[in-house]
Each structure stands twice: as C-alpha cells, then as structure tokens.
C-alpha cells in the first residue's frame, strides 16, 4: 500500500505544470526556467513544485533535463521517474527487480528434501477424496478386518459420496461392484450401511442412477428387501435405496416390470421364483414392519406422481444412451411401452394399498390405540393421486371415499389433511 508521500509524488509527476513554470522550445530546451512555483488553496495549504535541473546552478536554457517528468516535493526528496504507486503493475513500474532476499553469511539456501516419504506428504497435504474412497472400500470389503472397523469405513465412505462429484467418480474408480458385493454379506450391519450408501449416491443424481442400472443392482436391492432372514432395519434401508434409485429415473417402469429371481418375504430365502419389482411393492405395502410399510407407501405415491412425466433438464450422455437402447427394444418388440401407473394398477399394488388402509381402519374402529397414522397418511395420499390419474376403478374409488368419510375431523387433522388439501381430497373423491 503506497503512503501519502508516494501518492503526492506520483500525482505531481503525472500532471502538467503551468507554462509559468517552464517554457520548452521545439528542441526540448528551456527558454525560461524558474526555480520554484507555488500554488495555494483556499484553506491555506501550499504546494511547492521544484523542476529538476541537470546540475545545481546550471543554466536552464543551455542544459537538458536529466529527470524529465520527475517531480519532487522538496529538492532533497528524490524519486524514480514515473513510479506508479498502484498495487498492480503499470507501464511505469520498474522492471528487472528480483524477489530474492539475500541470506546471511553461513546460511545455505533451500535444497531438495530426500527424507520426505509418501506418508509424510499425505499428512502434510492431505489425501485426495479418490484415494480415500478406494482405501475405505478396501477396508470395508476385507473380511479379515473386524466388523466394527468395516462399518466405520462404510460410514466414512458414505460421507464422501454425499458430494455429487465423488458419487459420479465411483464408476471411474471401479467401486460399484465391490460395494454391491457387500449386499450378500452375512453381517446385517454391513448390508444396512451398503443400502444406505446406495441410496445416498443415487439420490437426485441421474449419472449415479445410470451407473447403478448398468451394474444390474436392482435384483440385489429387491432381493435384500424381500429376504425374510434380514432384520427390519436392513429391509428399511433397502427400501430407501430402492426409492432413491427409482425417483425421477426415466427407466423406472422397465425396471419394475422386469422379472427377477427373488425370494418371497413369506418363505425361506433359499426358495426363489421369478418376480417383478411391482410384486415386491405389492407385498411391501403391507409388510409386517411398519417402517418398511410407510416407506413403500410413500414410494408408491412418488411413482404415481412421476408417471407420464418428462424429465426437465439436461440429460447426461450415459442416460441418453440407455433411453435410446430402450426405445429400440420397444420398437423391435412391437409392443407399447407400459407406464408406471399402468404397471402399478395391473400388478394390484393400488388394491393392496387399499386393503392396508381398510385394515388400519378396522383397528381404529376396534379401539386399538397403536394405529400407524403415518402409514395411513402416505397410503391415502398415494391413492388420491392415483384417482386423479385414473389408476383406480369406480369400485376402488368408492371404497377409498368410504375410508375418508369414516374419519372424524380430528383424525383427518391428525393425519395432516386440513385446509386446502382436505378440500382437494374431498373434490377428488366426489
């Protein structure tokens, strides 16, 4: 930062002084040189200007200026010619200067360090996220490591892939396959954390959803959800992973309509049959665990909303390629592509959801206190959305209307159906 003296010096040096101070002829010589010019302000501040001369006592008419364009506030206050005080280099900034500071005698300059190892540099500079992700995955997949340490590594990995760039780098780092392999782990904690990572990585991320689709992860997720040997906490996490993978995914309908070799939630895990994703949803909306029930009912409502919608925004190349392949398959088959609403209706998902609502209504009328209010809220919202899109037939619509009219004002308020939304439901079911 220049001081006031420098600013004054620069402003005078770059200003033109009055002809009364000096007259210069065409040859660049002074016709008249006055030793000093004085300018006064109204406040009494006096500024003196002393034109420099070639030598003290020399004739101004016969000698040329040595420091043309240089101004000083006092004869003893010298300054370099045209020195700009600006913080950024200008045309008048001196060049040829070095930034090196001379070292004291006996002190050697910096040399190359040969004693720094990779570990020491990692401690100083920190590891990149890519390296850390690979290390955490290596720990999580190492069966010789304690389960607690593997779970901790998965926790750290999940925090890293919360950043969308890190989630999108998983295919490049080849981390999807080892992660999906953990879904078959015998340890429920590892399976649950794996489902949580999948849901976090693909949530609102088309690129990651495409990577999950390419790695054929849906059968594994659906199998985790339907395997009765898994505790409810694991299946709840699998529902979260499935919901994140299907939300706004353009190929959600083909994923759910494709038959997979899956186990039934009411049978042993060893007994498998060809089942579609829709049939899994049909069972899950009336699952024995209330968390799985709630999450599945909410997922059905999400699928109804996105039925028939067109994705708004830029579509990544990976997703565009998958969509083009799907269109070619439909054209070759000669069959019309089924939408989400049609698939949910055909497989009886809406009917199962309606049966679930009837069951909770019977519990309420029987005086049971522990009624799953959140499930009823999610289920009714999903079915009302389906009604608005023609997903329920007239008989099913009447059953839903009876359930709605059977709730008191307090029950509707408890489930969040008040104000304008309550009026919209009334109008939709009329």
SVG drawing of the C-alpha trace seen along z (x, -y; Angstrom):
<svg xmlns="http://www.w3.org/2000/svg" viewBox="-69 -33 98 106">
<polyline fill="none" stroke="black" stroke-width="0.4" points="0.0,0.0 1.6,-3.3 2.0,-6.0 0.8,-9.6 4.2,-10.9 4.3,-8.4 0.8,-9.3 1.6,-13.0 4.8,-12.5 3.1,-10.3 0.2,-12.7 2.6,-15.7 4.9,-13.7 2.0,-12.7 0.4,-16.2 1.2,-19.1 2.5,-22.2 1.7,-25.7 3.5,-27.5 4.5,-30.0 6.9,-27.4 8.8,-26.5 8.6,-27.1 10.1,-24.5 11.0,-25.2 10.8,-22.7 14.4,-21.4 13.3,-20.3 15.4,-23.1 14.1,-25.6 13.5,-29.1 12.7,-30.1 13.2,-28.2 12.0,-29.3 13.4,-27.8 10.1,-27.3 6.4,-27.6 3.8,-27.9 0.2,-27.0 -2.1,-27.9 -5.6,-26.5 -8.4,-28.4 -7.6,-26.6 -4.1,-27.9 -2.4,-24.7 0.7,-25.5 2.1,-23.0 5.6,-23.7 6.8,-22.4 10.6,-22.4 11.5,-21.5 14.7,-19.3 17.7,-20.7 20.7,-19.0 23.1,-20.3 22.9,-22.7 23.5,-26.2 23.4,-25.3 21.7,-27.3 18.2,-26.1 18.4,-27.4 21.5,-25.6 21.1,-22.2 18.6,-19.4 16.7,-17.9 18.1,-14.8 14.9,-13.5 12.3,-14.7 8.8,-14.2 10.0,-13.8 8.5,-15.9 9.6,-16.3 8.1,-17.9 11.5,-19.1 14.9,-19.2 16.1,-16.6 13.1,-14.3 14.1,-12.4 12.1,-9.7 12.4,-7.3 10.9,-8.6 7.3,-7.8 6.9,-5.5 3.3,-4.3 2.0,-3.6 -0.7,-1.3 -0.9,2.2 -1.0,3.7 2.0,3.3 1.6,0.4 3.6,-1.0 5.8,-2.9 6.5,-0.1 10.3,0.6 11.3,3.9 14.3,6.2 13.9,6.4 14.1,9.8 12.1,11.0 15.1,12.9 16.2,11.8 20.0,12.3 20.7,14.8 23.1,14.1 26.6,15.3 27.0,19.0 23.3,19.8 22.8,22.3 19.9,22.0 17.0,24.5 17.8,27.8 15.9,30.9 14.5,32.9 15.1,36.7 13.8,37.7 10.0,36.9 8.0,40.1 4.6,40.5 3.0,41.0 4.6,37.8 3.4,35.8 -0.1,37.2 -0.1,36.0 1.1,32.5 -1.0,32.1 -3.9,34.5 -5.1,37.3 -7.5,36.8 -11.1,38.0 -10.5,40.6 -7.6,42.2 -9.5,42.1 -12.6,43.7 -10.6,46.6 -8.9,47.1 -12.2,47.1 -13.7,49.6 -10.7,51.8 -11.2,51.9 -14.9,52.5 -14.5,55.5 -11.7,57.0 -13.3,59.9 -10.2,60.2 -10.9,56.8 -13.3,56.6 -16.9,55.8 -16.9,52.6 -14.0,51.3 -15.6,52.2 -18.8,50.5 -16.8,47.4 -15.1,47.4 -18.5,47.5 -19.7,44.6 -16.7,42.6 -17.3,43.7 -21.0,42.6 -19.9,39.1 -17.5,38.8 -20.1,39.7 -22.5,37.2 -20.6,34.9 -22.1,35.5 -18.7,35.4 -17.4,38.2 -20.6,40.2 -20.1,39.8 -16.5,40.9 -17.4,44.3 -17.6,45.9 -14.2,44.5 -12.7,45.8 -14.5,49.1 -16.1,49.0 -19.7,50.0 -19.0,53.8 -17.2,54.2 -19.9,52.1 -22.8,54.2 -20.9,57.3 -21.4,56.3 -25.2,56.8 -24.6,60.5 -22.6,60.1 -23.7,62.3 -23.4,59.3 -26.7,57.2 -24.8,54.0 -22.7,54.1 -25.7,54.8 -27.7,52.0 -24.8,49.5 -24.4,50.6 -28.0,49.9 -27.6,46.5 -24.6,45.7 -26.5,46.7 -29.4,44.5 -27.2,41.5 -25.1,41.9 -28.0,42.1 -30.5,39.7 -31.4,37.0 -28.4,38.0 -29.1,39.3 -25.5,40.3 -25.3,42.4 -28.7,43.9 -27.4,44.9 -24.3,46.5 -26.5,48.4 -28.6,49.6 -25.6,50.6 -24.2,52.6 -27.6,54.5 -28.1,53.7 -31.9,53.7 -32.2,57.5 -29.8,57.4 -31.7,54.5 -35.1,56.1 -33.7,59.4 -32.5,57.6 -35.9,56.1 -37.7,59.5 -35.4,61.7 -37.2,62.5 -33.9,63.5 -32.8,59.9 -33.9,57.8 -36.4,55.0 -33.7,52.3 -31.9,53.8 -35.0,54.1 -36.0,50.5 -32.6,49.3 -33.2,51.4 -36.5,49.6 -34.6,46.3 -32.1,47.5 -34.9,48.6 -36.8,45.3 -33.7,43.2 -32.9,45.4 -36.3,45.1 -37.2,41.5 -37.2,39.5 -35.4,42.4 -36.7,42.5 -36.4,46.3 -38.3,46.9 -41.2,48.7 -39.0,51.2 -37.0,51.9 -40.2,52.7 -41.8,54.8 -38.7,57.0 -39.0,60.4 -36.1,61.3 -35.2,64.4 -36.2,63.3 -37.3,64.9 -40.7,64.4 -41.0,62.5 -43.2,65.3 -40.8,68.1 -37.3,69.2 -34.6,67.2 -33.5,70.4 -36.8,70.6 -36.8,68.3 -39.2,67.6 -39.5,65.2 -41.0,62.0 -41.2,58.4 -40.5,55.3 -44.2,54.5 -44.9,57.7 -42.3,56.8 -44.0,53.4 -47.4,55.2 -46.0,57.2 -44.1,54.4 -47.0,52.0 -48.5,54.5 -45.2,55.6 -45.1,56.7 -42.6,53.9 -44.2,50.5 -41.1,48.7 -41.0,50.7 -44.7,50.2 -44.5,46.5 -41.5,46.1 -43.1,48.3 -46.4,46.4 -44.6,43.2 -42.6,44.7 -45.8,45.7 -47.1,42.1 -43.8,40.9 -44.1,43.3 -47.7,42.2 -46.6,38.6 -43.7,39.2 -45.9,41.5 -46.0,39.9 -43.7,37.0 -40.9,35.9 -37.6,35.1 -36.9,31.4 -33.2,30.6 -30.1,31.7 -29.8,35.5 -26.3,36.9 -24.9,38.9 -25.0,42.1 -28.7,41.8 -29.5,40.7 -27.8,43.8 -29.8,46.1 -33.0,44.4 -32.2,44.8 -31.5,48.5 -34.8,48.9 -36.7,47.2 -35.1,49.6 -36.1,52.6 -39.7,51.4 -39.8,50.8 -38.4,54.2 -40.9,55.9 -43.8,54.2 -45.5,53.6 -46.4,50.3 -44.2,49.3 -46.1,49.6 -46.1,46.7 -45.7,46.7 -49.4,46.1 -50.5,49.0 -47.9,51.3 -48.9,50.5 -52.6,51.0 -52.0,54.2 -50.0,55.8 -52.5,54.9 -50.3,52.5 -53.2,50.0 -55.5,52.7 -53.0,53.9 -52.6,50.4 -56.3,50.0 -56.5,53.3 -53.9,51.9 -56.0,48.8 -59.0,51.0 -57.0,52.9 -55.9,49.8 -59.5,48.5 -60.7,51.7 -58.1,51.3 -59.3,47.7 -62.9,48.8 -61.9,51.6 -60.5,49.1 -56.8,50.0 -54.5,47.2 -51.4,48.1 -52.6,47.2 -50.0,46.4 -51.1,42.8 -48.1,42.1 -48.8,45.2 -52.4,44.1 -51.3,40.6 -48.8,41.9 -51.3,44.6 -54.2,42.2 -52.0,39.5 -50.8,42.2 -54.3,43.5 -55.8,40.0 -53.0,39.2 -53.8,42.5 -57.5,41.5 -56.6,38.2 -54.7,40.0 -57.3,42.8 -55.4,45.5 -58.4,46.8 -61.6,48.2 -65.0,46.9 -65.4,49.6 -62.0,48.9 -62.7,45.2 -65.9,45.7 -64.0,47.8 -61.4,45.1 -64.2,42.5 -65.8,44.6 -62.5,44.7 -62.1,40.9 -65.7,40.2 -65.2,42.6 -62.5,40.5 -63.6,37.7 -62.3,34.2 -59.8,34.8 -58.5,38.0 -58.1,36.1 -56.3,33.3 -54.0,35.8 -53.1,37.2 -52.3,33.8 -55.4,33.4 -56.5,29.9 -57.2,26.7 -56.9,26.6 -55.5,30.1 -58.5,31.5 -60.8,29.7 -58.9,31.0 -59.2,34.6 -63.0,34.0 -63.3,32.7 -61.1,35.6 -63.2,38.3 -66.6,36.7"/>
</svg>
